């Protein structure tokens, strides 16, 4: 299990995040250090570019490099 705010590039080239308290892959909308990030509900892949965010019920543009939104 992975602990700490860990961002890893998986075998498929996607960036995923693991929750510091549970060690589980983060999915959905999350705020960290004042910035929003969205992680796919199925794969956990960090969103980049224009993405539908179910929690906000709207399209949102996330940075194409960092994923910050």
mmCIF file as gemmi writes it, N, C-alpha and C atoms, coordinates in Angstrom:
data_model
loop_
_atom_site.group_PDB
_atom_site.id
_atom_site.type_symbol
_atom_site.label_atom_id
_atom_site.label_alt_id
_atom_site.label_comp_id
_atom_site.label_asym_id
_atom_site.label_entity_id
_atom_site.label_seq_id
_atom_site.pdbx_PDB_ins_code
_atom_site.Cartn_x
_atom_site.Cartn_y
_atom_site.Cartn_z
_atom_site.occupancy
_atom_site.B_iso_or_equiv
_atom_site.pdbx_formal_charge
_atom_site.auth_seq_id
_atom_site.auth_asym_id
_atom_site.pdbx_PDB_model_num
ATOM 1 N N . UNK Axp A 1 ? 0.838 -1.182 0 1 0 ? 1 A 1
ATOM 2 C CA . UNK Axp A 1 ? 0 0 0 1 0 ? 1 A 1
ATOM 3 C C . UNK Axp A 1 ? 0.882 1.244 0 1 0 ? 1 A 1
ATOM 4 N N . UNK Axp A 2 ? 0.441 2.284 -0.681 1 0 ? 2 A 1
ATOM 5 C CA . UNK Axp A 2 ? 1.186 3.535 -0.783 1 0 ? 2 A 1
ATOM 6 C C . UNK Axp A 2 ? 0.566 4.555 0.157 1 0 ? 2 A 1
ATOM 7 N N . UNK Axp A 3 ? 1.398 5.262 0.948 1 0 ? 3 A 1
ATOM 8 C CA . UNK Axp A 3 ? 0.89 6.298 1.845 1 0 ? 3 A 1
ATOM 9 C C . UNK Axp A 3 ? 1.565 7.622 1.546 1 0 ? 3 A 1
ATOM 10 N N . UNK Axp A 4 ? 0.835 8.723 1.778 1 0 ? 4 A 1
ATOM 11 C CA . UNK Axp A 4 ? 1.339 10.056 1.467 1 0 ? 4 A 1
ATOM 12 C C . UNK Axp A 4 ? 0.715 10.512 0.168 1 0 ? 4 A 1
ATOM 13 N N . UNK Axp A 5 ? 0.81 11.801 -0.101 1 0 ? 5 A 1
ATOM 14 C CA . UNK Axp A 5 ? 0.289 12.308 -1.368 1 0 ? 5 A 1
ATOM 15 C C . UNK Axp A 5 ? 1.261 11.906 -2.451 1 0 ? 5 A 1
ATOM 16 N N . UNK Axp A 6 ? 0.954 10.821 -3.103 1 0 ? 6 A 1
ATOM 17 C CA . UNK Axp A 6 ? 1.846 10.257 -4.102 1 0 ? 6 A 1
ATOM 18 C C . UNK Axp A 6 ? 1.164 10.315 -5.458 1 0 ? 6 A 1
ATOM 19 N N . UNK Axp A 7 ? 1.847 10.909 -6.412 1 0 ? 7 A 1
ATOM 20 C CA . UNK Axp A 7 ? 1.369 10.932 -7.786 1 0 ? 7 A 1
ATOM 21 C C . UNK Axp A 7 ? 2.278 10.008 -8.582 1 0 ? 7 A 1
ATOM 22 N N . UNK Axp A 8 ? 1.684 9.07 -9.283 1 0 ? 8 A 1
ATOM 23 C CA . UNK Axp A 8 ? 2.456 8.106 -10.054 1 0 ? 8 A 1
ATOM 24 C C . UNK Axp A 8 ? 1.956 8.047 -11.479 1 0 ? 8 A 1
ATOM 25 N N . UNK Axp A 9 ? 2.882 7.838 -12.393 1 0 ? 9 A 1
ATOM 26 C CA . UNK Axp A 9 ? 2.499 7.593 -13.784 1 0 ? 9 A 1
ATOM 27 C C . UNK Axp A 9 ? 2.35 6.084 -13.922 1 0 ? 9 A 1
ATOM 28 N N . UNK Axp A 10 ? 1.159 5.649 -14.275 1 0 ? 10 A 1
ATOM 29 C CA . UNK Axp A 10 ? 0.883 4.216 -14.366 1 0 ? 10 A 1
ATOM 30 C C . UNK Axp A 10 ? 1.393 3.653 -15.687 1 0 ? 10 A 1
ATOM 31 N N . UNK Axp A 11 ? 1.243 2.347 -15.849 1 0 ? 11 A 1
ATOM 32 C CA . UNK Axp A 11 ? 1.691 1.675 -17.069 1 0 ? 11 A 1
ATOM 33 C C . UNK Axp A 11 ? 1.047 2.251 -18.324 1 0 ? 11 A 1
ATOM 34 N N . UNK Axp A 12 ? -0.195 2.725 -18.206 1 0 ? 12 A 1
ATOM 35 C CA . UNK Axp A 12 ? -0.894 3.284 -19.356 1 0 ? 12 A 1
ATOM 36 C C . UNK Axp A 12 ? -0.571 4.744 -19.622 1 0 ? 12 A 1
ATOM 37 N N . UNK Axp A 13 ? 0.347 5.334 -18.85 1 0 ? 13 A 1
ATOM 38 C CA . UNK Axp A 13 ? 0.744 6.72 -19.047 1 0 ? 13 A 1
ATOM 39 C C . UNK Axp A 13 ? -0.116 7.731 -18.315 1 0 ? 13 A 1
ATOM 40 N N . UNK Axp A 14 ? -1.14 7.272 -17.58 1 0 ? 14 A 1
ATOM 41 C CA . UNK Axp A 14 ? -1.994 8.2 -16.845 1 0 ? 14 A 1
ATOM 42 C C . UNK Axp A 14 ? -1.348 8.555 -15.507 1 0 ? 14 A 1
ATOM 43 N N . UNK Axp A 15 ? -1.695 9.741 -14.985 1 0 ? 15 A 1
ATOM 44 C CA . UNK Axp A 15 ? -1.247 10.143 -13.655 1 0 ? 15 A 1
ATOM 45 C C . UNK Axp A 15 ? -2.358 9.836 -12.676 1 0 ? 15 A 1
ATOM 46 N N . UNK Axp A 16 ? -2.011 9.179 -11.577 1 0 ? 16 A 1
ATOM 47 C CA . UNK Axp A 16 ? -2.978 8.842 -10.536 1 0 ? 16 A 1
ATOM 48 C C . UNK Axp A 16 ? -2.453 9.348 -9.197 1 0 ? 16 A 1
ATOM 49 N N . UNK Axp A 17 ? -3.358 9.518 -8.224 1 0 ? 17 A 1
ATOM 50 C CA . UNK Axp A 17 ? -2.975 10.001 -6.893 1 0 ? 17 A 1
ATOM 51 C C . UNK Axp A 17 ? -3.466 9.009 -5.852 1 0 ? 17 A 1
ATOM 52 N N . UNK Axp A 18 ? -2.656 8.813 -4.818 1 0 ? 18 A 1
ATOM 53 C CA . UNK Axp A 18 ? -3.037 7.952 -3.704 1 0 ? 18 A 1
ATOM 54 C C . UNK Axp A 18 ? -3.247 8.802 -2.466 1 0 ? 18 A 1
ATOM 55 N N . UNK Axp A 19 ? -4.356 8.565 -1.758 1 0 ? 19 A 1
ATOM 56 C CA . UNK Axp A 19 ? -4.719 9.311 -0.562 1 0 ? 19 A 1
ATOM 57 C C . UNK Axp A 19 ? -3.73 9.029 0.571 1 0 ? 19 A 1
ATOM 58 N N . UNK Axp A 20 ? -3.314 10.097 1.251 1 0 ? 20 A 1
ATOM 59 C CA . UNK Axp A 20 ? -2.309 9.947 2.307 1 0 ? 20 A 1
ATOM 60 C C . UNK Axp A 20 ? -2.805 9.155 3.51 1 0 ? 20 A 1
ATOM 61 N N . UNK Axp A 21 ? -4.091 9.184 3.804 1 0 ? 21 A 1
ATOM 62 C CA . UNK Axp A 21 ? -4.574 8.504 5.006 1 0 ? 21 A 1
ATOM 63 C C . UNK Axp A 21 ? -5.002 7.057 4.766 1 0 ? 21 A 1
ATOM 64 N N . UNK Axp A 22 ? -5.482 6.757 3.562 1 0 ? 22 A 1
ATOM 65 C CA . UNK Axp A 22 ? -5.983 5.404 3.296 1 0 ? 22 A 1
ATOM 66 C C . UNK Axp A 22 ? -5.07 4.574 2.404 1 0 ? 22 A 1
ATOM 67 N N . UNK Axp A 23 ? -4.23 5.25 1.618 1 0 ? 23 A 1
ATOM 68 C CA . UNK Axp A 23 ? -3.383 4.535 0.671 1 0 ? 23 A 1
ATOM 69 C C . UNK Axp A 23 ? -4.124 4.118 -0.587 1 0 ? 23 A 1
ATOM 70 N N . UNK Axp A 24 ? -5.404 4.497 -0.707 1 0 ? 24 A 1
ATOM 71 C CA . UNK Axp A 24 ? -6.206 4.119 -1.871 1 0 ? 24 A 1
ATOM 72 C C . UNK Axp A 24 ? -6.115 5.171 -2.969 1 0 ? 24 A 1
ATOM 73 N N . UNK Axp A 25 ? -6.332 4.726 -4.208 1 0 ? 25 A 1
ATOM 74 C CA . UNK Axp A 25 ? -6.324 5.629 -5.347 1 0 ? 25 A 1
ATOM 75 C C . UNK Axp A 25 ? -7.471 6.631 -5.23 1 0 ? 25 A 1
ATOM 76 N N . UNK Axp A 26 ? -7.176 7.9 -5.477 1 0 ? 26 A 1
ATOM 77 C CA . UNK Axp A 26 ? -8.177 8.966 -5.425 1 0 ? 26 A 1
ATOM 78 C C . UNK Axp A 26 ? -8.998 8.941 -6.711 1 0 ? 26 A 1
ATOM 79 N N . UNK Axp A 27 ? -10.306 9.134 -6.567 1 0 ? 27 A 1
ATOM 80 C CA . UNK Axp A 27 ? -11.203 9.215 -7.721 1 0 ? 27 A 1
ATOM 81 C C . UNK Axp A 27 ? -12.188 10.338 -7.485 1 0 ? 27 A 1
ATOM 82 N N . UNK Axp A 28 ? -12.586 11.031 -8.563 1 0 ? 28 A 1
ATOM 83 C CA . UNK Axp A 28 ? -13.536 12.132 -8.455 1 0 ? 28 A 1
ATOM 84 C C . UNK Axp A 28 ? -12.841 13.462 -8.236 1 0 ? 28 A 1
ATOM 85 N N . UNK Axp A 29 ? -13.605 14.44 -7.774 1 0 ? 29 A 1
ATOM 86 C CA . UNK Axp A 29 ? -13.138 15.814 -7.601 1 0 ? 29 A 1
ATOM 87 C C . UNK Axp A 29 ? -12.438 15.97 -6.254 1 0 ? 29 A 1
ATOM 88 N N . UNK Axp A 30 ? -11.234 16.564 -6.27 1 0 ? 30 A 1
ATOM 89 C CA . UNK Axp A 30 ? -10.476 16.77 -5.032 1 0 ? 30 A 1
ATOM 90 C C . UNK Axp A 30 ? -9.776 18.112 -5.062 1 0 ? 30 A 1
ATOM 91 N N . UNK Axp A 31 ? -9.722 18.752 -3.894 1 0 ? 31 A 1
ATOM 92 C CA . UNK Axp A 31 ? -9.023 20.028 -3.755 1 0 ? 31 A 1
ATOM 93 C C . UNK Axp A 31 ? -7.766 19.803 -2.924 1 0 ? 31 A 1
ATOM 94 N N . UNK Axp A 32 ? -6.642 20.304 -3.431 1 0 ? 32 A 1
ATOM 95 C CA . UNK Axp A 32 ? -5.381 20.173 -2.716 1 0 ? 32 A 1
ATOM 96 C C . UNK Axp A 32 ? -4.565 21.437 -2.927 1 0 ? 32 A 1
ATOM 97 N N . UNK Axp A 33 ? -4.056 21.987 -1.835 1 0 ? 33 A 1
ATOM 98 C CA . UNK Axp A 33 ? -3.238 23.204 -1.88 1 0 ? 33 A 1
ATOM 99 C C . UNK Axp A 33 ? -3.927 24.33 -2.645 1 0 ? 33 A 1
ATOM 100 N N . UNK Axp A 34 ? -5.235 24.472 -2.445 1 0 ? 34 A 1
ATOM 101 C CA . UNK Axp A 34 ? -5.992 25.554 -3.057 1 0 ? 34 A 1
ATOM 102 C C . UNK Axp A 34 ? -6.377 25.349 -4.509 1 0 ? 34 A 1
ATOM 103 N N . UNK Axp A 35 ? -6.067 24.193 -5.075 1 0 ? 35 A 1
ATOM 104 C CA . UNK Axp A 35 ? -6.388 23.93 -6.481 1 0 ? 35 A 1
ATOM 105 C C . UNK Axp A 35 ? -7.268 22.69 -6.598 1 0 ? 35 A 1
ATOM 106 N N . UNK Axp A 36 ? -8.152 22.713 -7.587 1 0 ? 36 A 1
ATOM 107 C CA . UNK Axp A 36 ? -9.02 21.573 -7.851 1 0 ? 36 A 1
ATOM 108 C C . UNK Axp A 36 ? -8.388 20.642 -8.871 1 0 ? 36 A 1
ATOM 109 N N . UNK Axp A 37 ? -8.61 19.354 -8.674 1 0 ? 37 A 1
ATOM 110 C CA . UNK Axp A 37 ? -8.164 18.31 -9.594 1 0 ? 37 A 1
ATOM 111 C C . UNK Axp A 37 ? -9.32 17.338 -9.755 1 0 ? 37 A 1
ATOM 112 N N . UNK Axp A 38 ? -9.398 16.719 -10.925 1 0 ? 38 A 1
ATOM 113 C CA . UNK Axp A 38 ? -10.423 15.706 -11.129 1 0 ? 38 A 1
ATOM 114 C C . UNK Axp A 38 ? -9.75 14.414 -11.569 1 0 ? 38 A 1
ATOM 115 N N . UNK Axp A 39 ? -10.146 13.311 -10.909 1 0 ? 39 A 1
ATOM 116 C CA . UNK Axp A 39 ? -9.607 11.991 -11.216 1 0 ? 39 A 1
ATOM 117 C C . UNK Axp A 39 ? -10.76 11.11 -11.684 1 0 ? 39 A 1
ATOM 118 N N . UNK Axp A 40 ? -10.584 10.479 -12.837 1 0 ? 40 A 1
ATOM 119 C CA . UNK Axp A 40 ? -11.627 9.653 -13.433 1 0 ? 40 A 1
ATOM 120 C C . UNK Axp A 40 ? -12.187 8.669 -12.405 1 0 ? 40 A 1
ATOM 121 N N . UNK Axp A 41 ? -13.522 8.548 -12.383 1 0 ? 41 A 1
ATOM 122 C CA . UNK Axp A 41 ? -14.198 7.692 -11.401 1 0 ? 41 A 1
ATOM 123 C C . UNK Axp A 41 ? -13.892 6.207 -11.591 1 0 ? 41 A 1
ATOM 124 N N . UNK Axp A 42 ? -13.522 5.81 -12.797 1 0 ? 42 A 1
ATOM 125 C CA . UNK Axp A 42 ? -13.247 4.398 -13.067 1 0 ? 42 A 1
ATOM 126 C C . UNK Axp A 42 ? -11.759 4.082 -13.014 1 0 ? 42 A 1
ATOM 127 N N . UNK Axp A 43 ? -10.957 4.86 -13.748 1 0 ? 43 A 1
ATOM 128 C CA . UNK Axp A 43 ? -9.531 4.544 -13.875 1 0 ? 43 A 1
ATOM 129 C C . UNK Axp A 43 ? -8.644 5.287 -12.884 1 0 ? 43 A 1
ATOM 130 N N . UNK Axp A 44 ? -9.148 6.389 -12.307 1 0 ? 44 A 1
ATOM 131 C CA . UNK Axp A 44 ? -8.334 7.205 -11.411 1 0 ? 44 A 1
ATOM 132 C C . UNK Axp A 44 ? -7.399 8.153 -12.14 1 0 ? 44 A 1
ATOM 133 N N . UNK Axp A 45 ? -7.472 8.198 -13.476 1 0 ? 45 A 1
ATOM 134 C CA . UNK Axp A 45 ? -6.582 9.058 -14.258 1 0 ? 45 A 1
ATOM 135 C C . UNK Axp A 45 ? -6.879 10.531 -13.995 1 0 ? 45 A 1
ATOM 136 N N . UNK Axp A 46 ? -5.822 11.332 -13.783 1 0 ? 46 A 1
ATOM 137 C CA . UNK Axp A 46 ? -5.974 12.771 -13.579 1 0 ? 46 A 1
ATOM 138 C C . UNK Axp A 46 ? -6.434 13.428 -14.878 1 0 ? 46 A 1
ATOM 139 N N . UNK Axp A 47 ? -7.44 14.297 -14.765 1 0 ? 47 A 1
ATOM 140 C CA . UNK Axp A 47 ? -7.981 14.988 -15.935 1 0 ? 47 A 1
ATOM 141 C C . UNK Axp A 47 ? -7.047 16.102 -16.39 1 0 ? 47 A 1
ATOM 142 N N . UNK Axp A 48 ? -6.959 16.26 -17.704 1 0 ? 48 A 1
ATOM 143 C CA . UNK Axp A 48 ? -6.217 17.351 -18.336 1 0 ? 48 A 1
ATOM 144 C C . UNK Axp A 48 ? -7.089 17.89 -19.456 1 0 ? 48 A 1
ATOM 145 N N . UNK Axp A 49 ? -7.1 19.222 -19.619 1 0 ? 49 A 1
ATOM 146 C CA . UNK Axp A 49 ? -7.925 19.806 -20.669 1 0 ? 49 A 1
ATOM 147 C C . UNK Axp A 49 ? -9.387 19.87 -20.258 1 0 ? 49 A 1
ATOM 148 N N . UNK Axp A 50 ? -10.262 19.977 -21.26 1 0 ? 50 A 1
ATOM 149 C CA . UNK Axp A 50 ? -11.702 20.136 -20.999 1 0 ? 50 A 1
ATOM 150 C C . UNK Axp A 50 ? -12.297 18.798 -20.571 1 0 ? 50 A 1
ATOM 151 N N . UNK Axp A 51 ? -12.923 18.809 -19.398 1 0 ? 51 A 1
ATOM 152 C CA . UNK Axp A 51 ? -13.438 17.577 -18.795 1 0 ? 51 A 1
ATOM 153 C C . UNK Axp A 51 ? -14.801 17.824 -18.161 1 0 ? 51 A 1
ATOM 154 N N . UNK Axp A 52 ? -15.711 16.862 -18.319 1 0 ? 52 A 1
ATOM 155 C CA . UNK Axp A 52 ? -16.998 16.941 -17.638 1 0 ? 52 A 1
ATOM 156 C C . UNK Axp A 52 ? -16.789 16.557 -16.177 1 0 ? 52 A 1
ATOM 157 N N . UNK Axp A 53 ? -17.239 17.445 -15.259 1 0 ? 53 A 1
ATOM 158 C CA . UNK Axp A 53 ? -17.113 17.196 -13.82 1 0 ? 53 A 1
ATOM 159 C C . UNK Axp A 53 ? -18.516 16.955 -13.263 1 0 ? 53 A 1
ATOM 160 N N . UNK Axp A 54 ? -18.858 15.699 -12.964 1 0 ? 54 A 1
ATOM 161 C CA . UNK Axp A 54 ? -20.208 15.387 -12.481 1 0 ? 54 A 1
ATOM 162 C C . UNK Axp A 54 ? -20.597 16.149 -11.211 1 0 ? 54 A 1
ATOM 163 N N . UNK Axp A 55 ? -19.666 16.333 -10.295 1 0 ? 55 A 1
ATOM 164 C CA . UNK Axp A 55 ? -19.974 17.031 -9.041 1 0 ? 55 A 1
ATOM 165 C C . UNK Axp A 55 ? -20.412 18.474 -9.277 1 0 ? 55 A 1
ATOM 166 N N . UNK Axp A 56 ? -19.884 19.105 -10.308 1 0 ? 56 A 1
ATOM 167 C CA . UNK Axp A 56 ? -20.242 20.488 -10.645 1 0 ? 56 A 1
ATOM 168 C C . UNK Axp A 56 ? -21.322 20.547 -11.718 1 0 ? 56 A 1
ATOM 169 N N . UNK Axp A 57 ? -21.605 19.413 -12.35 1 0 ? 57 A 1
ATOM 170 C CA . UNK Axp A 57 ? -22.554 19.324 -13.461 1 0 ? 57 A 1
ATOM 171 C C . UNK Axp A 57 ? -22.234 20.338 -14.552 1 0 ? 57 A 1
ATOM 172 N N . UNK Axp A 58 ? -20.952 20.412 -14.901 1 0 ? 58 A 1
ATOM 173 C CA . UNK Axp A 58 ? -20.508 21.315 -15.974 1 0 ? 58 A 1
ATOM 174 C C . UNK Axp A 58 ? -19.147 20.879 -16.496 1 0 ? 58 A 1
ATOM 175 N N . UNK Axp A 59 ? -18.813 21.425 -17.674 1 0 ? 59 A 1
ATOM 176 C CA . UNK Axp A 59 ? -17.492 21.211 -18.252 1 0 ? 59 A 1
ATOM 177 C C . UNK Axp A 59 ? -16.521 22.169 -17.582 1 0 ? 59 A 1
ATOM 178 N N . UNK Axp A 60 ? -15.31 21.71 -17.343 1 0 ? 60 A 1
ATOM 179 C CA . UNK Axp A 60 ? -14.285 22.551 -16.73 1 0 ? 60 A 1
ATOM 180 C C . UNK Axp A 60 ? -12.965 22.264 -17.432 1 0 ? 60 A 1
ATOM 181 N N . UNK Axp A 61 ? -12.136 23.287 -17.575 1 0 ? 61 A 1
ATOM 182 C CA . UNK Axp A 61 ? -10.839 23.104 -18.212 1 0 ? 61 A 1
ATOM 183 C C . UNK Axp A 61 ? -9.749 23.018 -17.158 1 0 ? 61 A 1
ATOM 184 N N . UNK Axp A 62 ? -9.036 21.897 -17.166 1 0 ? 62 A 1
ATOM 185 C CA . UNK Axp A 62 ? -7.903 21.664 -16.275 1 0 ? 62 A 1
ATOM 186 C C . UNK Axp A 62 ? -6.62 21.873 -17.066 1 0 ? 62 A 1
ATOM 187 N N . UNK Axp A 63 ? -5.59 22.341 -16.386 1 0 ? 63 A 1
ATOM 188 C CA . UNK Axp A 63 ? -4.311 22.6 -17.04 1 0 ? 63 A 1
ATOM 189 C C . UNK Axp A 63 ? -3.849 21.346 -17.79 1 0 ? 63 A 1
ATOM 190 N N . UNK Axp A 64 ? -3.363 21.534 -19.011 1 0 ? 64 A 1
ATOM 191 C CA . UNK Axp A 64 ? -2.976 20.395 -19.839 1 0 ? 64 A 1
ATOM 192 C C . UNK Axp A 64 ? -1.696 19.718 -19.365 1 0 ? 64 A 1
ATOM 193 N N . UNK Axp A 65 ? -0.933 20.375 -18.505 1 0 ? 65 A 1
ATOM 194 C CA . UNK Axp A 65 ? 0.298 19.774 -17.986 1 0 ? 65 A 1
ATOM 195 C C . UNK Axp A 65 ? 0.131 19.334 -16.534 1 0 ? 65 A 1
ATOM 196 N N . UNK Axp A 66 ? -0.324 20.251 -15.671 1 0 ? 66 A 1
ATOM 197 C CA . UNK Axp A 66 ? -0.384 19.962 -14.234 1 0 ? 66 A 1
ATOM 198 C C . UNK Axp A 66 ? -1.703 19.351 -13.781 1 0 ? 66 A 1
ATOM 199 N N . UNK Axp A 67 ? -2.767 19.532 -14.556 1 0 ? 67 A 1
ATOM 200 C CA . UNK Axp A 67 ? -4.081 19.046 -14.164 1 0 ? 67 A 1
ATOM 201 C C . UNK Axp A 67 ? -4.817 19.972 -13.205 1 0 ? 67 A 1
ATOM 202 N N . UNK Axp A 68 ? -4.192 21.102 -12.838 1 0 ? 68 A 1
ATOM 203 C CA . UNK Axp A 68 ? -4.846 22.056 -11.92 1 0 ? 68 A 1
ATOM 204 C C . UNK Axp A 68 ? -6.043 22.693 -12.599 1 0 ? 68 A 1
ATOM 205 N N . UNK Axp A 69 ? -7.107 22.87 -11.806 1 0 ? 69 A 1
ATOM 206 C CA . UNK Axp A 69 ? -8.3 23.46 -12.387 1 0 ? 69 A 1
ATOM 207 C C . UNK Axp A 69 ? -8.822 24.634 -11.618 1 0 ? 69 A 1
